[in-house]
Amino acid sequence: MDSFLSFKYRTNNYAAVLIESDSLPDDTAVLLSDLPLALDHWRTAGLRSVWLEIPIQKAHLISAATSHGFEFHSTDPDALTLTLKLAEDVNLPAGPTHQIATGSVVINDKNELLVIVERAHAKTMPNFFKLPGGAVDPGERLEEAAEREVWEETGVKARFEQLTMFRHWVNYRPNMSDIYFICRLTPLTSALTPQASEIDRALWMPLDEYLNHPDVSVFNKKIVELSLGNDGLKSGQFEGYDLNERTLELFFKH
């Protein structure tokens, strides 16, 4: 910490300044006074960017940062991250641009497919049969997400087997694209307990009926077809590659 500043910071290998959020002053006037001194000091030192995370408890400091050129970068429920370029040619990484979700093809030994009807569509599209699935939680592995979503939405325990394909939908939502991973799972149980808050119906539907159903979308029919007898991408490890299975997944043809 420089003696003339009220907050602490560190730098990294990319010549970026990382301000320590827990050292930020409570007084907006103090931050307004210190920031010009800090920015001049960092530019003189050849540093190239500044990253500032403001916790929600100190949200009143946001205006002080933006008044000195900081821009919004990304947000969490309890903090906002802002950035500032100290040099013209700096190329900062963008904030989160994609959401990740899974859809699961689960077929039992009777050649029946596990499908759901969401409550959101139950009245207007009562036969809009979909695959169970949903968004991957922060810090969650794809395999875990696929198994969890099937369990939460239908009450069926299932084991991840492979990835069949994925779909990339650009600008699925404003400023947010979507990557949808289609997974093949093996059911371990069969009893159905639809998720009361989100799912109107869960059922085991004969596969042929699903693939020929007039109310099932072409996309959903095709991804199920692609999962049949398809030797997809299985999870695994590369020999000699230091893999932390909790933080890194590899999917490839074995």
PyMOL commands that set and color helices and strands:
alter all, ss='L'
color gray80, all
select helices_A, chain A and resi 21-23+28-44+56-66+119-121+142-154+207-211+218-227
alter helices_A, ss='H'
color red, helices_A
select strands_A, chain A and resi 9-11+16-19+49-55+71-76+79-85+98-106+112-118+133-135+158-173+176-187+199-206+234-235+251-252
alter strands_A, ss='S'
color yellow, strands_A
deselect
rebuild
show_as cartoon
